[in-house]
């Protein structure tokens, strides 16, 4: 199952299962103090960022690679939602001759297949860029047990991609506690944050057996340019 399909499959449950994503989305919007009128959002999902906005805007352009997520996003007369993979040439073409007051992204850019290339396109199109990215230390104990390659970028890889742009970084760690192991694993399955989910039945059974923590680990970095 691809990452895109994984998010699409659990789109309806996304808002109910993504507590950490909601926390960082709220924090990101609080940092946008200039109340921009012309906004681009990358990885809009079902609208967690959009719902937090408390000012009027002239143009809000939101993209997500999951068509189901786009369908569930709130609607607005000044909002345009399109289904794009932000690494695709189609998206790059869409942005030709466009500029924005602010570009924002929450819990999405860590999935980029070529973050330096994506940033080289985005940064010249705005004077204000704010993003939150999960790092590869998210679900750290799970990766330690399964020995699977990590699906998302490390903190050092993220910093390296942003290095040419004089970005500032703030790193935060969260723990999400669960009352039972079943509840914990249901969260992973229903949230979509497990990436491509490439565990066979035997591997999943071993992980369930050997995962002894009653919490999941998340590491996020706030980036501002």
VOBA-1610 file (N, C-alpha, C; in pm, whole numbers, padded with zeros to 5 digits, always signed):
BEGIN
Unk+00085-00119+00000Unk+00000+00000+00000Unk+00088+00124+00000Unk+00064+00217-00089Unk+00141+00339-00094Unk+00102+00432+00020Unk+00187+00530+00048Unk+00156+00628+00152Unk+00027+00701+00118Unk+00013+00739-00010Unk-00108+00810-00053Unk-00233+00726-00025Unk-00229+00599-00061Unk-00345+00512-00040Unk-00374+00492+00108Unk-00267+00489+00189Unk-00285+00471+00332Unk-00363+00588+00392Unk-00328+00710+00353Unk-00401+00827+00403Unk-00544+00828+00350Unk-00561+00792+00223Unk-00694+00791+00163Unk-00784+00690+00232Unk-00730+00573+00261Unk-00808+00465+00322Unk-00869+00509+00455Unk-00792+00585+00534Unk-00838+00623+00667Unk-00878+00770+00676Unk-00911+00830+00562Unk-00942+00973+00559Unk-01055+01010+00654Unk-01162+00931+00657Unk-01277+00966+00741Unk-01244+00964+00889Unk-01147+00881+00929Unk-01110+00871+01070Unk-00994+00963+01107Unk-00940+01036+01010Unk-00816+01110+01031Unk-00829+01211+01144Unk-00933+01293+01142Unk-00947+01397+01244Unk-00965+01338+01384Unk-01026+01222+01393Unk-01049+01161+01524Unk-00924+01097+01581Unk-00828+01064+01496Unk-00713+00987+01541Unk-00582+01065+01546Unk-00582+01189+01498Unk-00456+01261+01487Unk-00446+01374+01589Unk-00430+01335+01713Unk-00424+01431+01823Unk-00301+01519+01811Unk-00184+01459+01788Unk-00060+01536+01779Unk-00065+01630+01659Unk-00119+01582+01547Unk-00131+01667+01429Unk-00217+01790+01458Unk-00324+01772+01535Unk-00410+01886+01568Unk-00337+01985+01659Unk-00260+01932+01752Unk-00183+02019+01842Unk-00085+02105+01765Unk-00009+02043+01675Unk+00093+02120+01602Unk+00029+02213+01500Unk-00087+02176+01445Unk-00156+02266+01353Unk-00200+02393+01424Unk-00257+02378+01543Unk-00298+02494+01621Unk-00178+02583+01654Unk-00067+02520+01693Unk+00053+02596+01727Unk+00107+02670+01606Unk+00102+02607+01490Unk+00151+02670+01368Unk+00069+02793+01333Unk-00061+02783+01340Unk-00147+02897+01307Unk-00125+03012+01404Unk-00101+02981+01531Unk-00074+03088+01629Unk+00050+03168+01593Unk+00143+03105+01520Unk+00266+03173+01482Unk+00248+03264+01360Unk+00135+03253+01291Unk+00110+03335+01173Unk+00044+03465+01219Unk+00127+03565+01245Unk+00077+03688+01307Unk+00047+03798+01204Unk+00089+03779+01079Unk+00071+03886+00980Unk-00063+03879+00907Unk-00146+03779+00941Unk-00279+03761+00881Unk-00275+03775+00729Unk-00206+03685+00662Unk-00189+03696+00516Unk-00320+03681+00440Unk-00325+03746+00324Unk-00445+03743+00241Unk-00437+03640+00130Unk-00316+03602+00092Unk-00294+03511-00020Unk-00206+03396+00029Unk-00265+03277+00044Unk-00201+03167+00117Unk-00196+03042+00032Unk-00083+02971+00041Unk-00070+02836-00014Unk-00048+02739+00101Unk-00129+02633+00105Unk-00107+02528+00204Unk-00074+02397+00134Unk+00033+02333+00178Unk+00075+02205+00124Unk+00035+02093+00219Unk-00036+01992+00167Unk-00081+01882+00250Unk-00194+01924+00341Unk-00301+01975+00283Unk-00410+02035+00362Unk-00492+01932+00437Unk-00488+01804+00396Unk-00567+01702+00464Unk-00715+01735+00465Unk-00778+01714+00578Unk-00921+01740+00592Unk-00950+01880+00646Unk-00846+01965+00656Unk-00869+02104+00691Unk-00832+02145+00832Unk-00739+02076+00895Unk-00701+02111+01032Unk-00647+02254+01042Unk-00560+02292+00949Unk-00508+02429+00948Unk-00618+02528+00916Unk-00693+02499+00812Unk-00796+02591+00763Unk-00896+02626+00873Unk-00936+02528+00952Unk-01036+02551+01057Unk-00985+02645+01166Unk-00854+02658+01177Unk-00796+02742+01282Unk-00785+02889+01243Unk-00799+02921+01115Unk-00784+03058+01070Unk-00896+03146+01125Unk-00860+03264+01175Unk-00960+03354+01233Unk-00956+03492+01167Unk-00911+03497+01042Unk-00909+03623+00970Unk-00959+03601+00827Unk-00996+03711+00764Unk-01044+03706+00626Unk-00926+03697+00530Unk-00944+03624+00422Unk-00838+03611+00321Unk-00901+03627+00183Unk-00815+03663+00086Unk-00861+03681-00051Unk-00847+03555-00134Unk-00743+03478-00106Unk-00716+03358-00185Unk-00645+03255-00098Unk-00704+03140-00086Unk-00643+03029-00012Unk-00636+02910-00108Unk-00514+02871-00143Unk-00492+02761-00236Unk-00437+02642-00157Unk-00513+02535-00149Unk-00477+02419-00068Unk-00463+02295-00156Unk-00358+02216-00129Unk-00339+02093-00206Unk-00318+01975-00112Unk-00355+01857-00161Unk-00327+01732-00091Unk-00325+01620-00193Unk-00244+01517-00169Unk-00237+01409-00269Unk-00346+01305-00252Unk-00427+01317-00147Unk-00539+01226-00126Unk-00669+01293-00171Unk-00731+01240-00274Unk-00856+01297-00322Unk-00966+01289-00216Unk-00964+01183-00137Unk-01065+01169-00031Unk-01048+01276+00075Unk-00923+01307+00111Unk-00899+01415+00206Unk-00952+01547+00150Unk-00923+01573+00024Unk-00970+01697-00040Unk-01122+01707-00037Unk-01190+01596-00056Unk-01336+01596-00054Unk-01390+01633+00084Unk-01318+01595+00189Unk-01365+01618+00325Unk-01326+01756+00379Unk-01244+01828+00305Unk-01198+01960+00348Unk-01315+02059+00347Unk-01322+02151+00444Unk-01426+02255+00441Unk-01419+02336+00311Unk-01531+02395+00274Unk-01538+02477+00152Unk-01551+02625+00190Unk-01507+02711+00099Unk-01514+02855+00121Unk-01507+02923-00015Unk-01573+03039-00027Unk-01579+03108-00157Unk-01441+03149-00208Unk-01347+03174-00117Unk-01212+03217-00158Unk-01109+03104-00148Unk-01158+02982-00136Unk-01072+02865-00121Unk-01072+02781-00248Unk-00952+02743-00292Unk-00937+02649-00402Unk-00863+02526-00351Unk-00922+02409-00370Unk-00858+02285-00329Unk-00830+02201-00452Unk-00708+02153-00464Unk-00673+02067-00576Unk-00595+01946-00526Unk-00614+01836-00597Unk-00546+01712-00560Unk-00414+01705-00637Unk-00304+01727-00566Unk-00170+01723-00625Unk-00075+01650-00531Unk+00019+01579-00589Unk+00139+01537-00519Unk+00235+01655-00527Unk+00278+01709-00412Unk+00359+01831-00418Unk+00499+01808-00475Unk+00538+01683-00498Unk+00665+01655-00564Unk+00651+01643-00715Unk+00530+01656-00767Unk+00505+01626-00908Unk+00531+01745-00999Unk+00565+01716-01122Unk+00583+01820-01222Unk+00451+01894-01248Unk+00339+01824-01234Unk+00209+01888-01252Unk+00188+02000-01149Unk+00229+01976-01026Unk+00218+02079-00923Unk+00313+02195-00952Unk+00436+02163-00994Unk+00532+02269-01026Unk+00477+02358-01138Unk+00414+02295-01237Unk+00356+02371-01347Unk+00241+02458-01298Unk+00161+02405-01206Unk+00047+02480-01151Unk+00092+02609-01083Unk+00210+02608-01023Unk+00257+02723-00948Unk+00330+02827-01032Unk+00348+02799-01159Unk+00415+02897-01245Unk+00340+03031-01242Unk+00417+03140-01226Unk+00363+03277-01225Unk+00274+03306-01104Unk+00280+03221-01002Unk+00204+03246-00879Unk+00300+03286-00767Unk+00256+03378-00682Unk+00327+03412-00559Unk+00225+03418-00445Unk+00275+03411-00322Unk+00188+03403-00204Unk+00244+03489-00092Unk+00154+03544-00011Unk+00197+03616+00110Unk+00265+03520+00207Unk+00206+03401+00218Unk+00257+03299+00311Unk+00236+03160+00251Unk+00336+03075+00271Unk+00321+02932+00241Unk+00331+02857+00373Unk+00235+02768+00396Unk+00230+02694+00521Unk+00212+02544+00493Unk+00257+02465+00589Unk+00239+02321+00578Unk+00252+02259+00716Unk+00163+02169+00749Unk+00168+02101+00878Unk+00161+01950+00858Unk+00261+01881+00909Unk+00262+01733+00910Unk+00257+01673+00771Unk+00326+01735+00674Unk+00320+01685+00537Unk+00455+01677+00467Unk+00537+01780+00481Unk+00658+01788+00400Unk+00760+01679+00430Unk+00746+01611+00545Unk+00838+01501+00574Unk+00823+01385+00476Unk+00712+01384+00401Unk+00689+01279+00303Unk+00752+01311+00167Unk+00808+01430+00152Unk+00863+01468+00022Unk+00973+01371-00023Unk+00969+01336-00150Unk+01071+01249-00208Unk+01196+01328-00243Unk+01184+01459-00254Unk+01299+01544-00286Unk+01274+01682-00227Unk+01293+01694-00095Unk+01261+01819-00025Unk+01346+01936-00075Unk+01476+01920-00099Unk+01553+02035-00151Unk+01496+02089-00282Unk+01457+02002-00372Unk+01399+02047-00499Unk+01267+02120-00477Unk+01183+02063-00391Unk+01054+02126-00362Unk+01074+02265-00303Unk+01166+02278-00209Unk+01190+02409-00146Unk+01245+02510-00245Unk+01327+02462-00338Unk+01383+02554-00438Unk+01273+02614-00525Unk+01163+02544-00538Unk+01047+02597-00610Unk+00965+02691-00522Unk+00946+02653-00396Unk+00852+02724-00309Unk+00907+02854-00253Unk+01028+02852-00204Unk+01080+02966-00128Unk+01081+03096-00209Unk+01117+03093-00339Unk+01113+03219-00415Unk+00973+03277-00434Unk+00872+03201-00401Unk+00734+03245-00425Unk+00669+03310-00304Unk+00746+03330-00196Unk+00689+03391-00076Unk+00799+03454+00008Unk+00760+03548+00093Unk+00852+03605+00191Unk+00829+03546+00330Unk+00726+03464+00343Unk+00693+03404+00472Unk+00662+03256+00453Unk+00739+03173+00518Unk+00723+03028+00505Unk+00724+02968+00645Unk+00620+02892+00677Unk+00613+02826+00807Unk+00566+02682+00788Unk+00635+02589+00853Unk+00599+02448+00837Unk+00630+02371+00965Unk+00556+02265+00983Unk+00586+02167+01087Unk+00605+02032+01019Unk+00716+01967+01050Unk+00745+01837+00991Unk+00771+01735+01102Unk+00716+01617+01089Unk+00753+01506+01175Unk+00890+01455+01132Unk+00972+01415+01226Unk+01103+01360+01193Unk+01100+01208+01208Unk+01210+01146+01167Unk+01220+01000+01170Unk+01228+00944+01312Unk+01239+01030+01413Unk+01233+00983+01551Unk+01089+00962+01598Unk+00992+00994+01514Unk+00854+00957+01541Unk+00841+00805+01530Unk+00775+00744+01627Unk+00762+00597+01634Unk+00900+00530+01645Unk+00989+00595+01716Unk+01129+00548+01725Unk+01139+00404+01774Unk+01063+00369+01878Unk+01071+00234+01933Unk+01018+00131+01835Unk+00916+00167+01758Unk+00863+00075+01657Unk+00968+00044+01553Unk+01036+00148+01505Unk+01142+00125+01406Unk+01257+00044+01464Unk+01286+00065+01593Unk+01395-00011+01657Unk+01361-00160+01660Unk+01236-00191+01691Unk+01195-00331+01700Unk+01187-00396+01563Unk+01128-00328+01467Unk+01105-00390+01336Unk+01227-00387+01245Unk+01321-00294+01275Unk+01440-00277+01189Unk+01402-00241+01045Unk+01286-00183+01027Unk+01243-00139+00895Unk+01306-00004+00863Unk+01335+00022+00735Unk+01384+00156+00699Unk+01279+00260+00729Unk+01322+00376+00776Unk+01229+00481+00815Unk+01170+00548+00692Unk+01040+00576+00700Unk+00966+00629+00585Unk+00983+00778+00567Unk+01021+00849+00675Unk+01025+00995+00668Unk+01165+01046+00699Unk+01186+01175+00676Unk+01318+01236+00685Unk+01362+01253+00831Unk+01493+01248+00851Unk+01549+01275+00983Unk+01558+01425+01006Unk+01579+01464+01129Unk+01595+01606+01162Unk+01713+01665+01086Unk+01824+01592+01079Unk+01942+01642+01008Unk+01914+01659+00859Unk+01837+01566+00799Unk+01802+01578+00658Unk+01713+01699+00633Unk+01620+01723+00725Unk+01532+01839+00713Unk+01613+01968+00724Unk+01701+01975+00824Unk+01784+02094+00841Unk+01871+02117+00717Unk+01924+02010+00662Unk+02007+02022+00543Unk+01931+02077+00425Unk+01808+02033+00408Unk+01725+02081+00296Unk+01696+02230+00308Unk+01678+02278+00432Unk+01645+02419+00455Unk+01769+02508+00471Unk+01887+02448+00474Unk+02010+02523+00503Unk+02032+02647+00414Unk+02001+02642+00283Unk+02028+02760+00199Unk+01938+02880+00229Unk+01837+02865+00315Unk+01735+02968+00327Unk+01734+03038+00463Unk+01838+03021+00541Unk+01848+03089+00672Unk+01724+03065+00757Unk+01683+02942+00764Unk+01565+02905+00839Unk+01596+02894+00988Unk+01494+02913+01071Unk+01506+02886+01215Unk+01427+02760+01247Unk+01475+02687+01348Unk+01419+02556+01381Unk+01389+02548+01530Unk+01277+02484+01563Unk+01245+02448+01701Unk+01201+02302+01702Unk+01267+02222+01785Unk+01242+02078+01789Unk+01165+02044+01916Unk+01058+01964+01900Unk+00975+01925+02013Unk+00950+01775+02010Unk+00942+01716+02130Unk+00909+01575+02144Unk+00779+01560+02222Unk+00694+01469+02176Unk+00566+01443+02240Unk+00553+01294+02269Unk+00476+01262+02373Unk+00437+01125+02400Unk+00285+01119+02410Unk+00228+01024+02340Unk+00083+01005+02343Unk+00054+00874+02413Unk-00011+00882+02530Unk-00035+00765+02613Unk-00165+00695+02575Unk-00167+00563+02597Unk-00283+00480+02567Unk-00312+00388+02684Unk-00439+00353+02700Unk-00480+00267+02811Unk-00455+00120+02782Unk-00443+00085+02655Unk-00419-00055+02620Unk-00335-00063+02494Unk-00273-00179+02475Unk-00192-00198+02355Unk-00279-00199+02230Unk-00400-00254+02241Unk-00491-00255+02127Unk-00526-00113+02083Unk-00552-00026+02180Unk-00585+00113+02149Unk-00467+00181+02080Unk-00347+00150+02127Unk-00226+00209+02067Unk-00211+00167+01922Unk-00227+00038+01894Unk-00209-00011+01758Unk-00324+00030+01667Unk-00443+00044+01722Unk-00555+00096+01642Unk-00526+00239+01600Unk-00463+00317+01688Unk-00428+00454+01654Unk-00333+00457+01535Unk-00231+00374+01538Unk-00134+00369+01428Unk-00205+00336+01298Unk-00292+00236+01301Unk-00360+00192+01180Unk-00454+00298+01125Unk-00530+00362+01212Unk-00635+00454+01167Unk-00586+00595+01137Unk-00466+00629+01183Unk-00419+00766+01164Unk-00352+00788+01031Unk-00300+00683+00967Unk-00228+00701+00843Unk-00083+00740+00862Unk-00041+00772+00985Unk+00095+00820+01006Unk+00198+00707+01004Unk+00152+00585+00988Unk+00245+00474+00977Unk+00310+00463+00842Unk+00284+00560+00752Unk+00347+00557+00621Unk+00289+00451+00533Unk+00377+00375+00466Unk+00328+00277+00370Unk+00285+00146+00432Unk+00306+00130+00564Unk+00253+00015+00636Unk+00306-00119+00591Unk+00432-00125+00551Unk+00487-00249+00495Unk+00533-00346+00603Unk+00438-00395+00680Unk+00464-00503+00775Unk+00376-00621+00737Unk+00438-00739+00719Unk+00356-00856+00694Unk+00296-00904+00825Unk+00214-01008+00817Unk+00142-01054+00936Unk+00238-01097+01046Unk+00344-01170+01011Unk+00440-01217+01111Unk+00510-01100+01178Unk+00551-01001+01098Unk+00621-00884+01152Unk+00529-00803+01243Unk+00404-00788+01202Unk+00308-00714+01284Unk+00283-00787+01417Unk+00277-00918+01411Unk+00256-00998+01533Unk+00374-00984+01628Unk+00495-00986+01574Unk+00615-00970+01656Unk+00621-00831+01718Unk+00584-00731+01640Unk+00584-00595+01693Unk+00485-00582+01808Unk+00366-00639+01790Unk+00263-00633+01893Unk+00314-00701+02022Unk+00386-00809+02004Unk+00438-00884+02119Unk+00549-00808+02192Unk+00636-00744+02116Unk+00759-00687+02173Unk+00749-00538+02208Unk+00642-00473+02166Unk+00627-00331+02198Unk+00572-00320+02339Unk+00655-00277+02433Unk+00617-00279+02575Unk+00579-00142+02630Unk+00597-00037+02552Unk+00562+00097+02600Unk+00411+00118+02595Unk+00362+00204+02681Unk+00219+00238+02678Unk+00196+00372+02609Unk+00292+00416+02531Unk+00282+00543+02460Unk+00352+00534+02325Unk+00319+00628+02238Unk+00388+00645+02111Unk+00471+00774+02117Unk+00585+00770+02051Unk+00676+00884+02050Unk+00660+00964+01919Unk+00660+01095+01932Unk+00653+01182+01816Unk+00761+01289+01830Unk+00829+01319+01722Unk+00923+01430+01721Unk+00888+01521+01604Unk+00870+01650+01631Unk+00834+01745+01526Unk+00929+01863+01529Unk+00951+01921+01412Unk+01032+02041+01401Unk+00949+02152+01337Unk+00948+02268+01402Unk+00884+02387+01347Unk+00991+02466+01269Unk+00961+02499+01147Unk+01055+02568+01060Unk+00995+02701+01017Unk+01073+02807+01028Unk+01028+02940+00986Unk+01134+03005+00899Unk+01089+03065+00790Unk+01178+03143+00704Unk+01119+03284+00691
//
